[in-house]
């Protein structure tokens, strides 16, 4: 009887310990990652971006030279893409703030050069190049990825990966929308040229 009474507390403690243990649930994917991947792949989102992009490209100065025109088209496409993200991501906020900085930036005044004897140039050693050679391969790739994603140049790896998961599908949607617009413009130009040739041809 005494032995059974002594054994009961240990059994009860084991049972309570087993009850307190909970099974570990499998790691669920982050809801923001799933939403970002599916958001940019919907037809409605691409149609909305295409219409906004068409309106933004209509305001681009076509009479400029090719490099400036290409830069203006790229900036307009990125600006519309960042506006479609509604500032919820770091990369979209970086694009919009960079646009505002360029808009309100003052033109620097030209300084008059003082003519004098040339100074001897001292050899300079690039610290960044020395650091780049000594960094591991993974860290170098993370740094390159941080430079590719806007606003993630000095961010840690988890933030860079989270922003890249949203930024890459957005770029894919941008490429699809611009390709569709290019096909539409080529089709309209070819049809207009064919109509002009048919009207200018003499009757047989």
Residue, then its C-alpha position, 0 to 999 in steps of 0.5 A: x500500500x505504501x509503495x503504491x502511494x509512493x508511485x502515484x505522484x510520479x505517475x501523475x507528474x508524468x501524465x501531466x507532463x505529457x498533457x502539457x506537451x503539444x505537438x509542434x505544428x509544421x511551419x506555415x509560409x508567411x501570408x505576405x509572401x503568398x499574397x505578394x506572389x499571387x497578387x502580381x499574377x492576377x489578370x485584373x492587376x495586370x490590366x490595371x497596371x497596363x492601363x496606368x502604364x499606357x497613361x504614363x507613357x503618353x506623357x513621355x517626351x517622344x521628341x527627346x533622343x534615344x537614351x533620354x527617351x528610354x530612361x524616361x520610359x523606364x522611370x515611368x514604368x517603375x513609378x507606376x509599378x511602385x504606385x501599384x504596390x501602394x507603398x506597402x513594400x520597401x522597394x516601392x517606397x524607395x522608388x517613389x522617394x527617389x523620384x521626389x528627390x530628383x524632382x526637388x533637387x536643386x541644380x548645383x552652381x558651376x564653380x570657377x576653376x582656379x588655374x595653377x600648377x598640377x598637383x601630384x596624384x597619390x595612389x589610392x587603394x580601394x577599400x571596397x575592392x579589398x573587402x569584396x575579395x575577402x568576403x565569402x561567396x554567399x555574402x557577395x551574392x547577398x550584397x549584389x541582391x541588395x543592390x538590385x532590389x531598390x531600398x535594400x542596399x544596407x538591409x540584412x538578409x531576411x529583409x532582402x529576401x522578403x522584398x525580393x520575393x515581392x519585387x521579382x513577380x512585380x517585375x515579371x508582371x511589368x515585362x508582360x504588360x510592356x510586351x503586350x503594349x509593344x504588340x498592340x502598338x506594332x499592330x496598330x502601326x502596321x494596320x495604319x500603314x496598310x490602310x494608307x498604302x491602300x488609299x494611296x494606290x491608284x485604281x486599276 
